[in-house]
Amino acid sequence: MRIDDALVWAQFLLSGSGSPRLDAEVLLAHVLEKETIYLMTWPERDISATDKASFEALVEQRINGVPVAHLTGTREFWSLPLKVNNSTLIPRPDTEILVETALNLCASNAAILDLGTGSGAIILALASELPQATCTAVDFSEDAVSLARENATLLKINNVSIAQSNWFDNVQGTFDVIVSNPPYIADNDHHLKKGDVRFEPLSALVSAENGLADIRLIAEQAIRYLNDNGYLLIEHGFEQGSAVRDIFTSLDYHNINTIKDYGDNDRVTVATYKSIK
């Protein structure tokens, strides 16, 4: 089978995926151990019987809903190739808004904390841009901690420390910037039965109080860990901007602002706090 024929075949079978052509290209490039540009450059080249069988198996799994990132074991975030697995959320483009916003606020030598780091996407993006910063990340899941540490090692990012902690339980010190992409989906949200989230850990997705419980807890406890006029940035659902601002206001945060994502939806709320210790 030629490369172009394989892509046409897979695209047809993956028509229900939402991005059938892209899925087909990423999966075939993964099997061939090539960049996707190779597929465009050499469409007439034949693929081996072994590669064809591997490709067909991946396409079958993708038809059944398995995320492309889980099939390839990687996902790019902030131009960083990250290893991913089913122990964490798959990094998503909209989370780059959180990184962009934090970078606009951080001094080059800032002390930064990432709560619920998962694959390490957020803290590794920040650490890669701010090599003089002191970066700390925690996650409740030991599997997530191991994955984030592996990504740091593979990317040769040395200014980050990653540890196990249930939010702030094992966190020491204070920080100029605290960031988090916590669970924020209500447990009865119909989106939990659709798309990639079906294959991601519910503990990283679902929170009580209509998705606001963990956001509220973080905002309450962050007060004790922020330096004077430090920043708290939290990613949240597109319909939660007002509720998150209300939580911040009730806790005496200041300069509260909600940033929109690439789809013009509320995505990240940021605020400062004047610490009283």
N, C-alpha and C positions, 0 to 999 in steps of 0.2 A: 504493500500500500504506500502511495506517495504521501508526502507531508500535507499537500493541499487537500487531497482526498480525505485524509484522516481528520482534518479540521472541519471539513464540510459535514462529514458523518457525525462527528461529535457535537457540532453546533446544532444539528437537527435534533439529536437526542436530548440535548440540554436546553431546549427551547423554553422550558419552564423555569429556568434558574434565575432569570433576571439579567444575566450577563453571559449568555451562552458562548459567544465568540471568545471573549476574554478568558472565560473558564477553560475552554478548549485549548487555547494557546498556552496558558500557564501550565496546564497539566501535561501537554505534549512536550513543552520545553523542559519541564522537570524530568520527564522520563528520558529525554535525549541528553540531559545534562548540558543544555545550551541556553543562551539568552533567547527571548522571544523574537528578537530581530533576525535570528538565524532562520526562523520559520518563514519569514517574509523574503529573505534573500535566496533561499534554496527550496522553494515550494515543490519542485519537481523531484527532489531526492526521495528515494525509497527508505522506509523504516524497516528495521529487521523484524522478524517474526516474534522475537523475544520482547522487543520494545512495543510492538503492536499489542501483544497480549497484556503487557503492563498498563498500557494506555487504556485499553478497553476495560480493565479492572477498575482503574481510577474513575473513568467516566461512569461506570455502573454505580460506584459509591457516591459520586456527585449527584446522579439522578435520584438517589435515595436521601439526598439532603446533606450529606457529610460536607462540612465547609472545605473549600479549596485549601485554606491555610492548614487545616488538619491533614489533608492529603499530601501536601508538599512538605509540611513541617516548618514552614517559614512564612513570615509576613513582613513586608517592608513598612517601617514607620519612621517618619522624619529622615528618610533616606538611609535608615539603618536596617540591615537585614536581621530580623529577630527570629530566634527559634520559638515556636509556639506548640502547645499541646492542649489536651482537653482539661488541664488543671486550672487554666486561667481564661480570661476573656481574650478574644482575638482583637488586637489593636485596630482601631478604626480611624479613618481620616479626620473625622470631626474632633477627635481628642487632640489633634495637633493645634486646635484653637487654644486649648489649655496651655500647651507648651509655648505657643507664640505670646500669649498674654503674660505668662510668668517671665519669659525672657525680657519683655519690655519693662518689667518691674525690678528685676534682679540686678544687684551690683555684681561685678565680675567675681568678687570673693564672697558671695552670699552663702549663708547656711540654709540649706534647702531640705525639707522633709517631704517625702511622698508616702501617703498612707494608702494601703491596699495596692501595692505596686504591680501585682500580677506578673506579667512577663518582664517587667522592668521598663516598659516602653517610655513612660513619661520621664522617669528620673534619668534614664540613660540618654534620652534626647537632650535634657537639660545639662547633664554632666558633659556631654560631648561638645556643647556650645560654650560651656563655662568651665574650662579646665582648672581654674583657680578656685572654684566654688567647693564648699564642703557639702557633699550630697549624701543623704541618708534615706533609705527606703525600708518599709516594713510591710509584711503581709501575714495574715493569720495562718495561711496554708503553707506548710513546710514544702510541699511540692512546688508551689509558686516561688518560694524563696530560692529553692534549688535552681529553678529555671531562670530566674532573674540573675542569679549569680553566674550561671553558665553564659548567659548573654553578655554580661559585663566582661567576662573573661574572653569570649570570642571576639568581642569588639575592641578589646584592649583599652577599656575605660577604667581607669584606676582611682578616680577621685570619688568613688561611691562605696558606701557600706550598706549591706542588705542583711536584714535580720528578721526573725519571726516575732510578731507581736500582734495582739488583738487590739487594733487601733493604737492608742497611746500607752498600753499597759507596760511595755518594755522599752519605752522611748526615754532617753536621757537628754538633757540639755534644752536649749531654746533655739529658735530659728527665725530667720528673716522672712522666709516664705514657706508656707505649707500648702501643698497641692494634694488633691485627691480626686479620683474617679470612682466613687463608692457605689455600692448597689443602690439603685434608685427606682426600680420598677416595682409596682404593686403586684402582690402575688396572684391577683385575678386578672392581670393584664393579658388580653388576647394575643399580644405580640409574642408571648412566651412560647406559643405553639407554632411559630412561623420562623422560617429562615435559620440562620446560623445559631441563634440563641438556643435552639433545641439541643445543641451539642456542647453548650458551655455550662459551667457549674452554676447552679441556681444560687449558691451562696455569694457569688460575685455579681448577681443580677438583681435579686429580690430583697426588698426591705419592707418592714412593717410601716404602719401609718401612711398608707398609700404611697410608699416609696421614700418617705421623708425621715424615717427613724434614724438611719445611720448618718444622714446629712446633719440632723439636729444634734446627735451625739458628738460628731466631729466638731461642729461649730461651738458647742458648749465647752468641750475639753481643750480645744485649740487655744483658748484664751490663756491657759497656763503655760503654753509652750511657744508663744509668739514673743519675739522681741518687741520693744516699743515701736509702734507704727508698722509692725510686721503685716504681711499680706496673707490672707487665706483665700485660696481659689478652689472652688468645687465644681466639677462637672455634674450636670443633672439632666433630667428629661426636658423635652422641648416645651412641655406645658407646666413646668415647675418653677419657672423663673420668679414669678410673683411670690410663691410660697417660700422659696429660699431667701428672697430678700426680706420677707417678713420675719423669718427665723433670725437672720443676721441683725435686723433692726431691734428685735426683742432682747438681744444679747449685747446691745450697745456697740456693735460694730459701726464703723463710719466709712464714708466714701464708697458706698455700696453701688455696684454697677454690674449689669448682666451683659455678657458678650454673646453675640449671635454666631452661629456656625455657618458653614459654606452654603447651607440651604436657607439661610436667613431665619433660623429658629433659635430661640433662647437655648444656650448650651453651657455657659460657664458664668458663675457669679463670683465676683471678687470683692473683697472688703479689707479694710485695715482695722487694727485694734490698738488702742493706747493701753499698754500693759500696766497693771497695778500689782506689783509683787511684794 
